[in-house]
Structures are given as structure tokens and as C-alpha cells.
Amino acid sequence: LMTRTLLIGSEEALGTNLAGGKTLDSATVVRVINLSGADATVSIAKSTSSGYSGIATVTLPDDRVEFFEKAGADIIYASSANVKGAKVGFTG
């Protein structure tokens, strides 16, 4: 079966550091697009009872869309203000 993307939240710029990062309304799946004009990094920091730890980072090429899975309380952020994310789900 073909999977379709279910839009749940509006697209917004991801923060550019941990302090400015977003949960995107406790999203567990995030659609991310890099519109920066260059490669950018996307990071997810795991939520813990004492803050955030276990930061994982990947490079997202320019003009690329990727879907990231995270826990609802985890923070997602990017190296560029022109990397945007939206809370999504999948149907079908």
C-alpha cells in the first residue's frame, strides 16, 4: 500500500541551537526541508529527567526533504534558520 503524509502542524523554522530547538507540538514524526542553499545539519536531543542528552546529528543536503522520528518531548534543531519542520503522520 502507498503511504501518504498526514499534515498535523504548520511548517516553521527549526531553532539553530538546543536552547532554541522545538518539540513541534510534541511531534513524534517531523517532515524537515532544507532551504538554506547549502548542506545543513539537523540534530535531535533526547529528553531526560535531568534535561537533554544523547544529541544525534545528520547532514541534510540543500533542497532535500527527510522525515525524522523522535519522542514527543525530544528537541529538534538545525544549523540554519532556513531549515523548516512540520509535525506529520502517515496514513494508508
Number of C-alpha atoms within 10 A of each C-alpha: 5 5 9 10 12 12 14 15 15 12 17 16 19 25 21 20 17 16 9 12 19 22 20 23 13 15 24 17 20 25 19 25 21 25 18 16 12 13 16 19 17 22 20 25 22 18 17 11 6 6 8 15 13 10 14 11 14 11 12 19 17 15 13 12 16 12 16 18 13 19 15 15 18 22 26 29 26 28 17 21 17 19 27 22 28 22 23 21 19 11 9 8
